[in-house]
């Protein structure tokens, strides 16, 4: 039985802790904050409750496997999972609207044809078929296995883009084009392009630079569905925390780790802010590289020939700007759980989030806004009220409140988001009781999932570091960010520790 110290109580860290405890190890988690869950937090006021992080789960099999492998109670006995149908309603700049059914390829084709015109569904379906090829090629190396030592082979984009061949024919072949270029070439319709690119920006990716392999993002959602947890996504974090404690994982909150103790060239424990040293045979770090590296004075967890994102890149990462709305009046029964209201000026939005305006923290005047309206009694004081959450992608300065132009930009941006949201919630301003801009924190950052292509620039640092006994877990490590990917990261780290560093993943 090994003593294992886990830094952080995010979802990836707790996923690893639960698996390691079931394997017979003594696991202690040290969290500098006051609670568990990482990005899955909950804001409550006057009987209203709002998720401050991800609002939906798109790959529930990850957590089903976790709960099966760590106890007798399956996931559905611990939380109430419901499929959201329609999965999403898109409202485009020209006023066209389309509701896409949950996990139904045929239904999506039919809906797109009806809303956007004959042929739109077939073009989207052909694109998703190519996305499936990308998924099949990358699922194991990017989601189920540790990052391979020859990770450079993942620098080639596996997306089989349609390309012109000769004067008369068309064929398929690998691409080096970014997602935006592939979208223009293969989808043509600006509304289909907006639909595709919104998947990228929701994960913090600029469609003008992200590789075409980002096609797996809409593929995952369309194939495996969109799921909501009754009581909010925070309930999933609570269930995982309960599973950890049931398996004798020890938690210490308000326990900031300032240094990783090394002995004989390997990780041997952690030192806390109060000076205490907790010895361990293995240390699992569920923190961003920018926070991990200062804990290792004189050493680096990844070598120069490995993937090692710089601190500046992490700090510049875009994030979510979230506004909570408490409304009077009943939620209509036919209201969509999720509505995406697309910007009329995509170029200006991308410049504000990723481009020349991002450094100045100047918000977009016409952002894409996602409106979440869960039909959940736990989110409201009674059925005569409704809790609505608005989110938009923003640049780091606006997300963190450090925009050079001052905090007034945040209020005006929230005003604009509320105005836009009325297209999804008629009479919103008349129903509004109060509005809260939710504080920016870890849940506001958007580390995207690992993607193949672009010479490996969209991969995440390996879970196994070059310091023996030290492993990295969570959204900033392989296989990257997102609720499902964090759970996969925990499974990979537990597999390496239990089975040895030569373990290549489950079969």
Buried (B, 14 or more C-beta within 10 A) or exposed (E): EBBBBBBBBBBBBBBBBBBBBBBEBBBBBBBBBEBBBBBBBBBEEEEBBBBBBBBBBBBBEBBBBBBEBBBEBEBEEBBEBBBBBBBBBBBBBEEBBBBBBBBBBEBBBEBBBEBBEEEBBEBBBEBBEBBBBBBEBBEEBBBBBBBEEEBEEBBBBBBBBBBEEEEEEEEEEEBBBBBBBBBEBBBEBBBBBBBBBBBBBBBBBBBBBBBBBBBBBBBBBBBBBBBBBBBBBBBBBBBBBBBBBEBEBBBBEEBBBEBBBBEEEEBBBBBBEEEEEBEBBBBBBBBBBBBBBEBBEEBBBBEEEBBBBEEEEBBBBBBBBBBBBBBEBBBEEEBBBBBBBBBEBBEBBBBBBBBEBBEBBBBBBBBBBBBBBBBBEEBBEEEEBBBBBBBBBBBBBBBBBEBEEEEEBBEEBBEBBBEBBBBBBEEBEEBBEEBBBBEBBBBBBBBBBBBBBBEBEBBBBBBBBEBBBBBBBBBBBBBBBBBBBBBBBBBBBBBBBBEEEEBBBEE
